[in-house]
Amino acid sequence: MSLRPLTPQERADALTKAAAARTTRAAAKDRLKSGTLTIGELLRAGETDDAIARMRIVELLEALPGIGRVRAAAIMEQLGIAASRRVRGLGIHQRRALVDFIDDKQPGPPR
């Protein structure tokens, strides 16, 4: 089954929509990195924001300070989350496990 060719206007609209989604995801990752957004808040935002819902969990983890590719893969394996999983695809138990794990491992605000 092949897709029908897009008109130039449809192609331009799709490119604009894709660019907006990438910008939204990049802003969310920047906020995670700076600490102004928590994992729980981002997961809740994914329930209403389609761009956030399509973010891969591994990208979300790699955006956190001190977590790179290897550590992100290890965390996902430990929590039983597939490498290809996206925010929208997490089950309730996986969400809770991810939030709890990150909350336990990340340093809190200074007292």
N, C-alpha and C positions, 0 to 999 in steps of 0.2 A: 504494500500500500504506500503510495507516494503522496506527499502533501501537495496541495495546490500551490501554484506560484503566488507569491505575495505581490500586491500592487506596490508601487513606490511609496505611496502614502502609508500603507500598512507596514511596510518595512521600516520607514522612518518612525512610526509610532512605537513599534516593537523595540527599536534601538533606544528610543527615549525612555521607555519603561524599564529596559534592562539597565541603563545607566543610572536611573533613579534608585533601582533596587541595590545596585553595587554601592552607591553613595550611602544609602541607609545602613547597609551591613558594615561598611567601613567606619561610619560614625559610631555604631554600636560597639565595634571592636575597640575603637579609640577610647570610648567611655569605660569599657571593661578594663583596659590597660591602665587608665588613670585612676580607677577606683570609684568613679562617680556612678557606676552601674553595677549591680550585683548579678550573679548568675540567675537567681530566682526572678529578679525583675525582668531580665532578658527573656527568660522562658515564658513569663506571663505576657510579655509584649508579643511573642511569637504566636499567641492565640488569636490576636487581632491583626497583626501586621504580616502580610504575606511575604515580604522581603526577608524579615527576620525568621519566619517559619521555614524558609528555604536555606538557612545558614547551616552548614555542616557543623556538627558538634566538635570535631577535631579543630576547626578554625576558631571556634569559640574558646576552646581550652588553650590553644596556642596564643590567643590574644592576652591571656592572663600573664602577669609578670612572673618570671621564673619557670614558665612551662614552655618547653619546646616540642619538637616533633616526637622525640623518643618518650618523654614524660607523658605527653598527651596520649600517645598510643598505649602506654602502660596503664594509665588511669582508665581509659575506655575498656581495656581488656579486663582489668580488675572489677569494673562495675558491670561487665557483661553488655556493653554497648558496641554494636557493630561499627566498623570504621567508616562505613558509608552513611551512617544515620544522620538525619537532619533534625532540627529543633522540632518540627511538626511531627516527626516519626517517633519521638520518645514516648514511652508509656509512663503512667503515673509513678510506678515504682522506680523506673530509671531516672525520672526527673528528681524524685525525692533523694535517691542515692547520690546523684550528681551534686545537688545543692548541699547535702550534708557533707559529702566528701570535700568539696571546695571550701565550705565554711570552716571545717575542722583544720584544713591545711593552710589556708591563707591567714596571714596575720591580721588581726583586727585593728581598729583605730587606736592610736596611742592614748593611754589613760593619764 
